[in-house]
Amino acid sequence: MNTTYELYGAPTGNCIRAAIALEEAGLPYTVQSVDLANGEHRSAAYLALNPAGKVPVLVESQENGPPVVITQSNAIILYAAERASGRLLPDDSLARAVVYERFFFFVTDVIAVSHAAFFLRSAGVPAGQALLVERMFAALESAERYVSDEPYMAGKTFSIADIAAFTITQSVMSQLPWAQLPNLRRWYEQVEARPALARGLKVFDPG
């Protein structure tokens, strides 16, 4: 059965994480750029895909049957992992639980906090922003222990936990105290060198 995927998105962290997951999963997909600046995400055609008017959106099409539409970047990442058996999620239930633990640590304790800090800065609440940024960095620094004895965030193999960890680490890398995080630096450089991840990072580059 021929299955294809379309990823609708823009150059945001959530969309880039979804693109990296598709690349690492080895799934065949095309990209549909959504012009957020001109309000394309509020058009009738786009709202028919995602009534919330958010990016990214993944559309799975098969030769027979209606398309499957998935919204929310984390849902897309998990769906891509399920479609690529053994590549981004281990088969062993305990090892998989560890991957989920680390994945949700990054998307809730780190990425969600960074988004909240951004909105507080935009709203002119510097004290609240500073507190959240401090918490985000403390959470990132705690990730040092995850890779102190293992090559990847959830063990010996690359997983969705590394996808979540990489994008947020990259976004604040110039502010991290790298001298105090030798294991995190080693992990970052190792993951950065992955060809599939590098492709995913560039999917929504303009031009």
C-alpha positions as CSV (number, residue, x, y, z in Angstrom):
1,M,0.0,0.0,0.0
2,N,1.4,3.4,-1.1
3,T,1.4,5.8,1.8
4,T,2.6,9.4,1.5
5,Y,2.7,12.3,3.9
6,E,2.4,16.1,3.6
7,L,3.8,18.3,6.4
8,Y,2.2,21.8,6.6
9,G,4.3,24.2,8.6
10,A,6.5,27.2,9.0
11,P,10.0,27.9,10.4
12,T,9.0,27.4,14.1
13,G,10.5,25.1,16.6
14,N,7.4,22.9,16.7
15,C,7.4,22.5,12.9
16,I,11.1,21.8,12.8
17,R,10.8,19.0,15.4
18,A,8.1,17.4,13.3
19,A,10.2,17.6,10.2
20,I,13.2,16.0,12.0
21,A,11.0,13.2,13.2
22,L,9.8,12.5,9.6
23,E,13.4,12.6,8.3
24,E,14.7,10.3,11.1
25,A,11.8,7.9,10.6
26,G,12.6,7.7,6.9
27,L,9.0,8.5,5.8
28,P,8.3,9.9,2.4
29,Y,6.9,13.4,2.7
30,T,6.4,16.7,1.0
31,V,6.4,20.1,2.5
32,Q,3.7,22.7,2.3
33,S,4.9,26.0,3.7
34,V,2.2,28.0,5.5
35,D,2.6,31.8,5.3
36,L,1.9,32.8,8.9
37,A,2.8,36.5,8.3
38,N,0.0,36.8,5.7
39,G,-2.5,34.8,7.7
40,E,-2.6,31.7,5.6
41,H,-3.2,29.7,8.7
42,R,-6.5,31.5,9.1
43,S,-7.7,30.8,5.6
44,A,-10.8,28.6,5.1
45,A,-8.7,26.0,3.3
46,Y,-6.2,25.7,6.2
47,L,-8.9,25.8,8.9
48,A,-10.5,22.8,7.2
49,L,-7.3,20.9,8.0
50,N,-6.8,22.3,11.5
51,P,-9.7,24.3,13.0
52,A,-7.3,25.7,15.6
53,G,-5.3,27.4,12.8
54,K,-2.0,26.2,14.1
55,V,1.1,24.6,12.6
56,P,2.3,22.0,12.0
57,V,-0.2,19.6,10.4
58,L,0.6,16.2,9.0
59,V,-1.7,14.6,6.4
60,E,-1.2,10.9,5.7
61,S,-2.7,9.7,2.4
62,Q,-3.2,6.2,1.1
63,E,-4.3,4.8,-2.2
64,N,-7.5,3.5,-0.6
65,G,-9.3,5.4,2.2
66,P,-9.6,8.9,3.4
67,P,-6.6,10.9,4.5
68,V,-5.5,11.0,8.1
69,V,-4.9,14.5,9.5
70,I,-2.8,15.0,12.6
71,T,-2.2,18.3,14.4
72,Q,0.1,19.1,17.4
73,S,3.8,18.6,16.9
74,N,4.2,16.1,19.7
75,A,1.4,14.0,18.2
76,I,3.1,14.1,14.8
77,I,6.4,13.1,16.3
78,L,4.9,10.1,18.1
79,Y,2.9,9.1,15.0
80,A,6.0,9.2,12.9
81,A,7.9,7.1,15.5
82,E,5.1,4.5,15.5
83,R,5.2,4.4,11.7
84,A,9.0,3.6,11.7
85,S,9.2,0.5,13.9
86,G,12.3,0.5,16.0
87,R,13.9,3.6,14.6
88,L,12.8,6.2,17.1
89,L,11.1,4.1,19.8
90,P,12.5,0.9,21.2
91,D,10.4,-2.3,21.1
92,D,11.1,-3.1,24.8
93,S,8.4,-1.7,27.0
94,L,10.7,-0.5,29.8
95,A,13.1,1.1,27.4
96,R,10.2,2.8,25.6
97,A,8.9,4.1,29.0
98,V,12.3,5.8,29.5
99,V,12.1,7.4,26.1
100,Y,8.6,8.7,26.9
101,E,9.8,10.0,30.3
102,R,12.7,12.0,28.7
103,F,10.6,13.1,25.7
104,F,7.9,14.6,27.9
105,F,10.5,16.1,30.3
106,F,11.8,18.2,27.4
107,V,8.5,19.1,25.9
108,T,6.9,20.1,29.2
109,D,9.6,21.1,31.7
110,V,11.9,22.8,29.1
111,I,10.1,23.7,25.8
112,A,6.8,24.7,27.4
113,V,8.6,26.9,29.9
114,S,10.6,28.6,27.2
115,H,7.4,29.4,25.3
116,A,5.9,30.8,28.4
117,A,9.0,33.0,29.0
118,F,8.7,34.3,25.4
119,F,5.1,35.3,26.0
120,L,5.9,37.0,29.3
121,R,8.7,39.0,27.6
122,S,6.2,40.0,24.8
123,A,3.7,41.1,27.5
124,G,6.3,43.2,29.3
125,V,6.7,41.1,32.4
126,P,10.5,40.8,32.7
127,A,10.5,39.4,36.3
128,G,8.3,36.5,35.3
129,Q,10.3,35.9,32.2
130,A,13.6,35.9,34.1
131,L,12.2,33.3,36.6
132,L,11.0,31.0,33.8
133,V,14.3,31.3,31.9
134,E,16.2,30.4,35.0
135,R,14.0,27.3,35.5
136,M,14.5,26.3,31.8
137,F,18.2,26.5,32.1
138,A,18.1,24.5,35.4
139,A,16.1,21.8,33.6
140,L,18.5,21.8,30.7
141,E,21.5,21.5,33.0
142,S,19.8,18.5,34.7
143,A,19.9,16.8,31.3
144,E,23.6,16.5,31.7
145,R,23.1,13.4,33.9
146,Y,21.0,11.7,31.2
147,V,24.0,11.6,28.9
148,S,26.7,11.1,31.5
149,D,26.8,7.3,31.0
150,E,24.9,6.9,27.8
151,P,25.4,8.3,24.3
152,Y,21.8,9.5,23.9
153,M,19.1,11.1,26.1
154,A,17.2,7.8,26.7
155,G,20.0,5.2,26.4
156,K,22.1,3.7,23.7
157,T,20.1,4.7,20.6
158,F,18.7,7.9,19.1
159,S,15.1,8.5,19.9
160,I,12.3,11.1,20.0
161,A,13.8,12.3,23.3
162,D,16.8,13.5,21.4
163,I,14.7,15.3,18.8
164,A,12.9,17.2,21.6
165,A,16.2,17.9,23.5
166,F,18.2,19.0,20.4
167,T,15.9,21.8,19.2
168,I,15.5,23.5,22.5
169,T,19.2,23.2,23.3
170,Q,20.1,24.7,19.9
171,S,17.8,27.6,20.5
172,V,19.7,28.6,23.7
173,M,23.1,27.2,23.0
174,S,24.9,30.6,23.1
175,Q,23.6,31.1,26.7
176,L,24.5,27.7,28.2
177,P,27.4,27.3,30.5
178,W,29.1,24.7,28.3
179,A,32.2,24.4,30.4
180,Q,30.0,22.9,33.1
181,L,28.1,20.6,30.7
182,P,30.8,18.4,29.0
183,N,28.4,15.5,28.5
184,L,25.7,17.6,27.1
185,R,28.2,19.2,24.6
186,R,29.4,15.8,23.5
187,W,25.8,14.6,23.0
188,Y,24.9,17.8,21.1
189,E,27.8,17.6,18.7
190,Q,27.0,13.9,18.1
191,V,23.3,14.5,17.3
192,E,24.1,17.6,15.3
193,A,26.2,15.5,12.9
194,R,23.2,13.2,12.0
195,P,22.3,13.7,8.2
196,A,18.6,13.2,8.7
197,L,18.4,15.7,11.6
198,A,20.4,18.2,9.5
199,R,17.9,17.8,6.7
200,G,15.0,18.3,9.0
201,L,16.5,21.5,10.4
202,K,16.5,23.0,6.9
203,V,13.0,21.9,5.7
204,F,11.4,25.3,6.3
205,D,14.3,27.5,5.4
206,P,13.2,30.3,3.1
207,G,14.2,30.0,-0.6
